[in-house]
Amino acid sequence: MSFTTDNNSTPKSMSRAKGWTTEIENLFRFQQAGYRDELEYIQVKQGSLVDKWPESGFVKKLQRRDNTFYYYSRKRECEERDINKVKVYAY
């Protein structure tokens, strides 16, 4: 996912995830840490890079808004029962 860091980037619409993909996995991790997606994370953390596992591309570590960290496994963490909870935003 590549995003522009425009300060006025607000989502135009939102839908729920229907099936698991690597994009849904990463969105699940961002939303678990309190962000909409990678774009909002970069905006809030002012250009901070997102640590990702090199072999899978999954998010490795995220800093929450209260400056604590979430560390994620190399393996899938978004279970089947959680897929419909993931929000997919369109810009």
N, CA, C and O atoms as a printed pandas DataFrame, in Angstrom:
     atom_number atom_name residue_name chain_id  residue_number  x_coord  y_coord  z_coord
0              1         N          MET        A               1    0.839   -1.177    0.000
1              2        CA          MET        A               1    0.000    0.000    0.000
2              3         C          MET        A               1    0.881    1.236    0.000
3              4         O          MET        A               1    1.764    1.378    0.846
4              5         N          SER        A               2    0.648    2.096   -0.915
5              6        CA          SER        A               2    1.370    3.354   -0.927
6              7         C          SER        A               2    0.368    4.489   -0.816
7              8         O          SER        A               2   -0.654    4.502   -1.502
8              9         N          PHE        A               3    0.669    5.425    0.041
9             10        CA          PHE        A               3   -0.243    6.518    0.316
10            11         C          PHE        A               3    0.470    7.844    0.163
11            12         O          PHE        A               3    1.689    7.927    0.318
12            13         N          THR        A               4   -0.285    8.868   -0.137
13            14        CA          THR        A               4    0.256   10.211   -0.070
14            15         C          THR        A               4   -0.028   10.739    1.325
15            16         O          THR        A               4   -1.025   10.357    1.937
16            17         N          THR        A               5    0.811   11.590    1.825
17            18        CA          THR        A               5    0.632   12.099    3.182
18            19         C          THR        A               5   -0.023   13.470    3.150
19            20         O          THR        A               5    0.474   14.414    3.765
20            21         N          ASP        A               6   -1.125   13.581    2.441
21            22        CA          ASP        A               6   -1.895   14.815    2.376
22            23         C          ASP        A               6   -2.638   14.994    3.700
23            24         O          ASP        A               6   -3.294   14.066    4.173
24            25         N          ASN        A               7   -2.540   16.170    4.292
25            26        CA          ASN        A               7   -3.155   16.408    5.592
26            27         C          ASN        A               7   -4.675   16.362    5.550
27            28         O          ASN        A               7   -5.305   16.164    6.589
28            29         N          ASN        A               8   -5.281   16.538    4.381
29            30        CA          ASN        A               8   -6.735   16.538    4.262
30            31         C          ASN        A               8   -7.264   15.200    3.777
31            32         O          ASN        A               8   -8.341   15.156    3.182
32            33         N          SER        A               9   -6.558   14.126    4.005
33            34        CA          SER        A               9   -6.988   12.821    3.543
34            35         C          SER        A               9   -8.014   12.246    4.501
35            36         O          SER        A               9   -7.678   11.683    5.543
36            37         N          THR        A              10   -9.260   12.400    4.126
37            38        CA          THR        A              10  -10.336   11.796    4.900
38            39         C          THR        A              10  -10.998   10.744    4.032
39            40         O          THR        A              10  -11.119   10.935    2.822
40            41         N          PRO        A              11  -11.425    9.655    4.611
41            42        CA          PRO        A              11  -12.025    8.596    3.810
42            43         C          PRO        A              11  -13.349    9.044    3.190
43            44         O          PRO        A              11  -14.122    9.779    3.805
44            45         N          LYS        A              12  -13.589    8.597    1.985
45            46        CA          LYS        A              12  -14.841    8.903    1.281
46            47         C          LYS        A              12  -15.922    7.877    1.624
47            48         O          LYS        A              12  -17.109    8.198    1.682
48            49         N          SER        A              13  -15.486    6.643    1.847
49            50        CA          SER        A              13  -16.445    5.588    2.186
50            51         C          SER        A              13  -15.741    4.505    2.997
51            52         O          SER        A              13  -14.513    4.461    3.079
52            53         N          MET        A              14  -16.551    3.637    3.593
53            54        CA          MET        A              14  -16.042    2.542    4.410
54            55         C          MET        A              14  -16.847    1.296    4.101
55            56         O          MET        A              14  -18.065    1.354    3.938
56            57         N          SER        A              15  -16.152    0.162    4.021
57            58        CA          SER        A              15  -16.831   -1.121    3.859
58            59         C          SER        A              15  -16.159   -2.121    4.790
59            60         O          SER        A              15  -15.078   -1.867    5.321
60            61         N          ARG        A              16  -16.804   -3.240    4.975
61            62        CA          ARG        A              16  -16.249   -4.292    5.828
62            63         C          ARG        A              16  -15.527   -5.334    4.975
63            64         O          ARG        A              16  -15.896   -5.587    3.828
64            65         N          ALA        A              17  -14.507   -5.921    5.556
65            66        CA          ALA        A              17  -13.753   -6.958    4.856
66            67         C          ALA        A              17  -14.618   -8.203    4.694
67            68         O          ALA        A              17  -15.389   -8.558    5.586
68            69         N          LYS        A              18  -14.484   -8.854    3.559
69            70        CA          LYS        A              18  -15.265  -10.070    3.269
70            71         C          LYS        A              18  -14.423  -11.334    3.373
71            72         O          LYS        A              18  -14.944  -12.405    3.686
72            73         N          GLY        A              19  -13.130  -11.216    3.114
73            74        CA          GLY        A              19  -12.250  -12.374    3.160
74            75         C          GLY        A              19  -10.854  -11.943    3.561
75            76         O          GLY        A              19  -10.529  -10.755    3.535
76            77         N          TRP        A              20  -10.023  -12.921    3.934
77            78        CA          TRP        A              20   -8.691  -12.616    4.417
78            79         C          TRP        A              20   -7.729  -12.419    3.256
79            80         O          TRP        A              20   -7.705  -13.216    2.318
80            81         N          THR        A              21   -6.932  -11.349    3.323
81            82        CA          THR        A              21   -5.803  -11.106    2.423
82            83         C          THR        A              21   -4.691  -10.493    3.269
83            84         O          THR        A              21   -4.900  -10.201    4.446
84            85         N          THR        A              22   -3.528  -10.298    2.688
85            86        CA          THR        A              22   -2.448   -9.659    3.445
86            87         C          THR        A              22   -2.805   -8.206    3.755
87            88         O          THR        A              22   -2.423   -7.690    4.805
88            89         N          GLU        A              23   -3.528   -7.545    2.862
89            90        CA          GLU        A              23   -3.960   -6.170    3.123
90            91         C          GLU        A              23   -4.916   -6.122    4.318
91            92         O          GLU        A              23   -4.811   -5.236    5.165
92            93         N          ILE        A              24   -5.838   -7.071    4.381
93            94        CA          ILE        A              24   -6.785   -7.145    5.506
94            95         C          ILE        A              24   -6.027   -7.438    6.798
95            96         O          ILE        A              24   -6.354   -6.882    7.847
96            97         N          GLU        A              25   -5.034   -8.292    6.730
97            98        CA          GLU        A              25   -4.214   -8.601    7.911
98            99         C          GLU        A              25   -3.555   -7.336    8.450
99           100         O          GLU        A              25   -3.591   -7.083    9.655
100          101         N          ASN        A              26   -2.956   -6.544    7.569
101          102        CA          ASN        A              26   -2.296   -5.315    8.006
102          103         C          ASN        A              26   -3.301   -4.287    8.514
103          104         O          ASN        A              26   -3.028   -3.594    9.494
104          105         N          LEU        A              27   -4.462   -4.175    7.861
105          106        CA          LEU        A              27   -5.502   -3.265    8.360
106          107         C          LEU        A              27   -5.959   -3.681    9.752
107          108         O          LEU        A              27   -6.187   -2.829   10.612
108          109         N          PHE        A              28   -6.095   -4.987    9.980
109          110        CA          PHE        A              28   -6.473   -5.503   11.296
110          111         C          PHE        A              28   -5.461   -5.050   12.347
111          112         O          PHE        A              28   -5.848   -4.632   13.438
112          113         N          ARG        A              29   -4.193   -5.128   12.032
113          114        CA          ARG        A              29   -3.145   -4.744   12.975
114          115         C          ARG        A              29   -3.159   -3.241   13.244
115          116         O          ARG        A              29   -3.010   -2.820   14.391
116          117         N          PHE        A              30   -3.336   -2.426   12.201
117          118        CA          PHE        A              30   -3.437   -0.977   12.404
118          119         C          PHE        A              30   -4.651   -0.630   13.254
119          120         O          PHE        A              30   -4.550    0.195   14.162
120          121         N          GLN        A              31   -5.796   -1.246   12.976
121          122        CA          GLN        A              31   -7.011   -0.926   13.708
122          123         C          GLN        A              31   -6.952   -1.429   15.142
123          124         O          GLN        A              31   -7.545   -0.822   16.035
124          125         N          GLN        A              32   -6.258   -2.508   15.371
125          126        CA          GLN        A              32   -6.071   -2.998   16.729
126          127         C          GLN        A              32   -5.237   -2.012   17.556
127          128         O          GLN        A              32   -5.420   -1.897   18.768
128          129         N          ALA        A              33   -4.322   -1.304   16.889
129          130        CA          ALA        A              33   -3.477   -0.317   17.565
130          131         C          ALA        A              33   -4.147    1.055   17.654
131          132         O          ALA        A              33   -3.589    1.973   18.256
132          133         N          GLY        A              34   -5.341    1.206   17.059
133          134        CA          GLY        A              34   -6.085    2.453   17.202
134          135         C          GLY        A              34   -6.026    3.394   16.015
135          136         O          GLY        A              34   -6.354    4.573   16.146
136          137         N          TYR        A              35   -5.612    2.892   14.854
137          138        CA          TYR        A              35   -5.539    3.715   13.649
138          139         C          TYR        A              35   -6.455    3.141   12.580
139          140         O          TYR        A              35   -6.759    1.948   12.593
140          141         N          ARG        A              36   -6.904    3.999   11.638
141          142        CA          ARG        A              36   -7.729    3.517   10.525
142          143         C          ARG        A              36   -6.926    2.609    9.612
143          144         O          ARG        A              36   -7.360    1.514    9.254
144          145         N          ASP        A              37   -5.732    3.091    9.239
145          146        CA          ASP        A              37   -4.897    2.389    8.273
146          147         C          ASP        A              37   -3.491    2.979    8.305
147          148         O          ASP        A              37   -3.169    3.797    9.167
148          149         N          GLU        A              38   -2.667    2.560    7.368
149          150        CA          GLU        A              38   -1.277    3.028    7.330
150          151         C          GLU        A              38   -1.192    4.530    7.092
151          152         O          GLU        A              38   -0.301    5.189    7.626
152          153         N          LEU        A              39   -2.094    5.071    6.311
153          154        CA          LEU        A              39   -2.104    6.509    6.033
154          155         C          LEU        A              39   -2.284    7.316    7.313
155          156         O          LEU        A              39   -1.538    8.265    7.556
156          157         N          GLU        A              40   -3.254    6.954    8.124
157          158        CA          GLU        A              40   -3.471    7.685    9.380
158          159         C          GLU        A              40   -2.283    7.508   10.322
159          160         O          GLU        A              40   -1.894    8.455   11.006
160          161         N          TYR        A              41   -1.707    6.321   10.367
161          162        CA          TYR        A              41   -0.546    6.076   11.220
162          163         C          TYR        A              41    0.603    7.007   10.840
163          164         O          TYR        A              41    1.229    7.615   11.709
164          165         N          ILE        A              42    0.875    7.115    9.545
165          166        CA          ILE        A              42    1.967    7.971    9.074
166          167         C          ILE        A              42    1.670    9.432    9.381
167          168         O          ILE        A              42    2.580   10.180    9.739
168          169         N          GLN        A              43    0.414    9.852    9.248
169          170        CA          GLN        A              43    0.046   11.228    9.552
170          171         C          GLN        A              43    0.221   11.536   11.036
171          172         O          GLN        A              43    0.787   12.570   11.390
172          173         N          VAL        A              44   -0.255   10.652   11.902
173          174        CA          VAL        A              44   -0.182   10.883   13.348
174          175         C          VAL        A              44    1.259   10.810   13.841
175          176         O          VAL        A              44    1.676   11.619   14.669
176          177         N          LYS        A              45    2.010    9.853   13.340
177          178        CA          LYS        A              45    3.400    9.671   13.776
178          179         C          LYS        A              45    4.372   10.506   12.951
179          180         O          LYS        A              45    5.585   10.332   13.065
180          181         N          GLN        A              46    3.855   11.407   12.127
181          182        CA          GLN        A              46    4.628   12.382   11.358
182          183         C          GLN        A              46    5.747   11.742   10.547
183          184         O          GLN        A              46    6.925   12.061   10.707
184          185         N          GLY        A              47    5.338   10.830    9.671
185          186        CA          GLY        A              47    6.282   10.233    8.747
186          187         C          GLY        A              47    7.059    9.054    9.286
187          188         O          GLY        A              47    7.978    8.567    8.627
188          189         N          SER        A              48    6.710    8.588   10.468
189          190        CA          SER        A              48    7.387    7.436   11.045
190          191         C          SER        A              48    7.191    6.217   10.142
191          192         O          SER        A              48    6.081    5.954    9.679
192          193         N          LEU        A              49    8.268    5.480    9.895
193          194        CA          LEU        A              49    8.176    4.303    9.044
194          195         C          LEU        A              49    7.517    3.152    9.787
195          196         O          LEU        A              49    7.618    3.044   11.009
196          197         N          VAL        A              50    6.848    2.301    9.038
197          198        CA          VAL        A              50    6.170    1.141    9.604
198          199         C          VAL        A              50    7.110   -0.052    9.493
199          200         O          VAL        A              50    7.568   -0.389    8.402
200          201         N          ASP        A              51    7.398   -0.691   10.631
201          202        CA          ASP        A              51    8.239   -1.889   10.622
202          203         C          ASP        A              51    7.412   -3.063   10.121
203          204         O          ASP        A              51    6.318   -3.328   10.619
204          205         N          LYS        A              52    7.960   -3.772    9.113
205          206        CA          LYS        A              52    7.263   -4.933    8.550
206          207         C          LYS        A              52    8.190   -6.125    8.517
207          208         O          LYS        A              52    9.406   -5.979    8.395
208          209         N          TRP        A              53    7.598   -7.329    8.627
209          210        CA          TRP        A              53    8.367   -8.554    8.493
210          211         C          TRP        A              53    8.778   -8.696    7.028
211          212         O          TRP        A              53    7.923   -8.609    6.147
212          213         N          PRO        A              54   10.058   -8.912    6.747
213          214        CA          PRO        A              54   10.509   -8.963    5.347
214          215         C          PRO        A              54    9.926  -10.134    4.553
215          216         O          PRO        A              54    9.647   -9.987    3.363
216          217         N          GLU        A              55    9.738  -11.281    5.184
217          218        CA          GLU        A              55    9.285  -12.458    4.441
218          219         C          GLU        A              55    7.784  -12.445    4.135
219          220         O          GLU        A              55    7.360  -12.979    3.110
220          221         N          SER        A              56    6.982  -11.844    5.011
221          222        CA          SER        A              56    5.529  -11.867    4.801
222          223         C          SER        A              56    4.958  -10.505    4.423
223          224         O          SER        A              56    3.900  -10.426    3.799
224          225         N          GLY        A              57    5.651   -9.436    4.798
225          226        CA          GLY        A              57    5.127   -8.100    4.535
226          227         C          GLY        A              57    4.127   -7.638    5.575
227          228         O          GLY        A              57    3.578   -6.542    5.458
228          229         N          PHE        A              58    3.875   -8.459    6.600
229          230        CA          PHE        A              58    2.956   -8.075    7.665
230          231         C          PHE        A              58    3.603   -7.027    8.559
231          232         O          PHE        A              58    4.827   -6.967    8.682
232          233         N          VAL        A              59    2.770   -6.205    9.180
233          234        CA          VAL        A              59    3.250   -5.199   10.125
234          235         C          VAL        A              59    3.892   -5.906   11.310
235          236         O          VAL        A              59    3.332   -6.858   11.855
236          237         N          LYS        A              60    5.059   -5.439   11.701
237          238        CA          LYS        A              60    5.821   -6.050   12.789
238          239         C          LYS        A              60    5.598   -5.339   14.120
239          240         O          LYS        A              60    5.417   -5.979   15.156
240          241         N          LYS        A              61    5.612   -3.992   14.079
241          242        CA          LYS        A              61    5.541   -3.214   15.314
242          243         C          LYS        A              61    4.822   -1.904   15.036
243          244         O          LYS        A              61    5.086   -1.249   14.028
244          245         N          LEU        A              62    3.909   -1.519   15.929
245          246        CA          LEU        A              62    3.218   -0.236   15.817
246          247         C          LEU        A              62    3.254    0.482   17.152
247          248         O          LEU        A              62    3.168   -0.144   18.208
248          249         N          GLN        A              63    3.380    1.788   17.099
249          250        CA          GLN        A              63    3.350    2.607   18.305
250          251         C          GLN        A              63    1.960    3.206   18.436
251          252         O          GLN        A              63    1.486    3.904   17.540
252          253         N          ARG        A              64    1.312    2.927   19.560
253          254        CA          ARG        A              64   -0.021    3.469   19.796
254          255         C          ARG        A              64    0.059    4.949   20.107
255          256         O          ARG        A              64    1.147    5.502   20.261
256          257         N          ARG        A              65   -1.102    5.590   20.199
257          258        CA          ARG        A              65   -1.149    7.026   20.480
258          259         C          ARG        A              65   -0.641    7.360   21.883
259          260         O          ARG        A              65   -0.183    8.478   22.120
260          261         N          ASP        A              66   -0.714    6.410   22.813
261          262        CA          ASP        A              66   -0.208    6.651   24.164
262          263         C          ASP        A              66    1.266    6.249   24.300
263          264         O          ASP        A              66    1.779    6.115   25.411
264          265         N          ASN        A              67    1.943    6.058   23.156
265          266        CA          ASN        A              67    3.371    5.749   23.061
266          267         C          ASN        A              67    3.768    4.376   23.580
267          268         O          ASN        A              67    4.952    4.129   23.812
268          269         N          THR        A              68    2.805    3.475   23.767
269          270        CA          THR        A              68    3.158    2.082   24.021
270          271         C          THR        A              68    3.219    1.368   22.671
271          272         O          THR        A              68    2.720    1.876   21.667
272          273         N          PHE        A              69    3.826    0.203   22.658
273          274        CA          PHE        A              69    4.036   -0.506   21.401
274          275         C          PHE        A              69    3.232   -1.791   21.354
275          276         O          PHE        A              69    3.029   -2.455   22.371
276          277         N          TYR        A              70    2.778   -2.130   20.152
277          278        CA          TYR        A              70    2.206   -3.444   19.852
278          279         C          TYR        A              70    3.226   -4.167   18.990
279          280         O          TYR        A              70    3.710   -3.621   17.998
280          281         N          TYR        A              71    3.549   -5.395   19.369
281          282        CA          TYR        A              71    4.446   -6.233   18.582
282          283         C          TYR        A              71    3.627   -7.386   18.027
283          284         O          TYR        A              71    2.852   -8.014   18.750
284          285         N          TYR        A              72    3.802   -7.664   16.735
285          286        CA          TYR        A              72    3.012   -8.680   16.068
286          287         C          TYR        A              72    3.881   -9.817   15.564
287          288         O          TYR        A              72    5.068   -9.646   15.285
288          289         N          SER        A              73    3.262  -10.974   15.457
289          290        CA          SER        A              73    3.925  -12.185   15.004
290          291         C          SER        A              73    4.140  -12.165   13.488
291          292         O          SER        A              73    3.536  -11.371   12.768
292          293         N          ARG        A              74    5.008  -13.051   13.032
293          294        CA          ARG        A              74    5.216  -13.219   11.591
294          295         C          ARG        A              74    4.023  -13.898   10.942
295          296         O          ARG        A              74    3.804  -13.783    9.736
296          297         N          LYS        A              75    3.266  -14.596   11.750
297          298        CA          LYS        A              75    2.138  -15.379   11.249
298          299         C          LYS        A              75    0.844  -14.574   11.319
299          300         O          LYS        A              75    0.780  -13.518   11.950
300          301         N          ARG        A              76   -0.154  -15.085   10.674
301          302        CA          ARG        A              76   -1.471  -14.462   10.641
302          303         C          ARG        A              76   -2.040  -14.324   12.052
303          304         O          ARG        A              76   -2.001  -15.270   12.838
304          305         N          GLU        A              77   -2.568  -13.143   12.366
305          306        CA          GLU        A              77   -3.187  -12.906   13.670
306          307         C          GLU        A              77   -4.678  -12.611   13.562
307          308         O          GLU        A              77   -5.408  -12.735   14.545
308          309         N          CYS        A              78   -5.129  -12.226   12.381
309          310        CA          CYS        A              78   -6.543  -11.935   12.159
310          311         C          CYS        A              78   -7.273  -13.250   11.915
311          312         O          CYS        A              78   -7.172  -13.831   10.834
312          313         N          GLU        A              79   -8.002  -13.715   12.914
313          314        CA          GLU        A              79   -8.714  -14.980   12.783
314          315         C          GLU        A              79   -9.972  -14.801   11.940
315          316         O          GLU        A              79  -10.430  -13.681   11.713
316          317         N          GLU        A              80  -10.513  -15.904   11.487
317          318        CA          GLU        A              80  -11.712  -15.872   10.632
318          319         C          GLU        A              80  -12.855  -15.104   11.296
319          320         O          GLU        A              80  -13.591  -14.388   10.617
320          321         N          ARG        A              81  -13.010  -15.243   12.594
321          322        CA          ARG        A              81  -14.115  -14.573   13.292
322          323         C          ARG        A              81  -13.927  -13.054   13.370
323          324         O          ARG        A              81  -14.882  -12.324   13.638
324          325         N          ASP        A              82  -12.690  -12.574   13.134
325          326        CA          ASP        A              82  -12.400  -11.142   13.219
326          327         C          ASP        A              82  -12.411  -10.436   11.868
327          328         O          ASP        A              82  -12.332   -9.209   11.820
328          329         N          ILE        A              83  -12.505  -11.177   10.780
329          330        CA          ILE        A              83  -12.411  -10.570    9.448
330          331         C          ILE        A              83  -13.496   -9.531    9.228
331          332         O          ILE        A              83  -13.216   -8.455    8.698
332          333         N          ASN        A              84  -14.736   -9.828    9.625
333          334        CA          ASN        A              84  -15.832   -8.880    9.377
334          335         C          ASN        A              84  -15.755   -7.637   10.273
335          336         O          ASN        A              84  -16.532   -6.702   10.081
336          337         N          LYS        A              85  -14.856   -7.608   11.223
337          338        CA          LYS        A              85  -14.677   -6.429   12.089
338          339         C          LYS        A              85  -13.722   -5.401   11.460
339          340         O          LYS        A              85  -13.673   -4.248   11.887
340          341         N          VAL        A              86  -12.965   -5.832   10.442
341          342        CA          VAL        A              86  -11.988   -4.948    9.812
342          343         C          VAL        A              86  -12.691   -3.990    8.864
343          344         O          VAL        A              86  -13.486   -4.403    8.019
344          345         N          LYS        A              87  -12.389   -2.708    9.016
345          346        CA          LYS        A              87  -12.973   -1.675    8.161
346          347         C          LYS        A              87  -11.978   -1.330    7.055
347          348         O          LYS        A              87  -10.797   -1.098    7.312
348          349         N          VAL        A              88  -12.480   -1.300    5.822
349          350        CA          VAL        A              88  -11.666   -0.958    4.658
350          351         C          VAL        A              88  -12.146    0.413    4.183
351          352         O          VAL        A              88  -13.297    0.571    3.776
352          353         N          TYR        A              89  -11.251    1.403    4.241
353          354        CA          TYR        A              89  -11.605    2.774    3.863
354          355         C          TYR        A              89  -11.169    3.061    2.444
355          356         O          TYR        A              89  -10.107    2.618    2.006
356          357         N          ALA        A              90  -12.002    3.811    1.723
357          358        CA          ALA        A              90  -11.672    4.263    0.366
358          359         C          ALA        A              90  -11.481    5.763    0.396
359          360         O          ALA        A              90  -12.250    6.483    1.032
360          361         N          TYR        A              91  -10.461    6.229   -0.288
361          362        CA          TYR        A              91  -10.120    7.647   -0.296
362          363         C          TYR        A              91  -10.396    8.260   -1.643
363          364         O          TYR        A              91  -10.168    9.454   -1.837
